[in-house]
Amino acid sequence: MKQINVKSKFKLFDDYWNPRIIAELNGQQVKIAKIKGAFVWHNHKGEDELFYLIKGELTMEFRDKKVEVKEGELIVVPKGVDHRPVAKEEAWIMLFEPSSTKHTGEVNSELTQENDEWL
């Protein structure tokens, strides 16, 4: 039981699209990541995924629409929905998802991360 300074955790890494775990509760992991550019199209068949934007802006692309997410806003992507986060400039996100959630769902790409790293 201790406080976590989220912004200071972002100073510990520089790479993009590689989430780090900063907390865990009730089978959910709280992850942070720096993002820039376009991610891969994917979905999570059994899990919803929450993206909270700490810094910057991102566009959450869906097959039928795009949603602009600004600093201080969040978006929940329902399970089974194809999505692709895109950030024109560096953005910082926090993710809330079950610990069983695979980084890119069932899609394998050069951006797929297999190992969950704790900060």
Buried (B, 14 or more C-beta within 10 A) or exposed (E): EEEEEBEEBBEEBEEBBBBBBBBEEEEBBBBBBBBBEBBBBBBBEEBBBBBBBBBBBBBBBEEEEEEEBEEEEEBEBEEEBBBBBBBEEEBBBBBBBBEEBBBBBEBEEEBBBEEBEEB
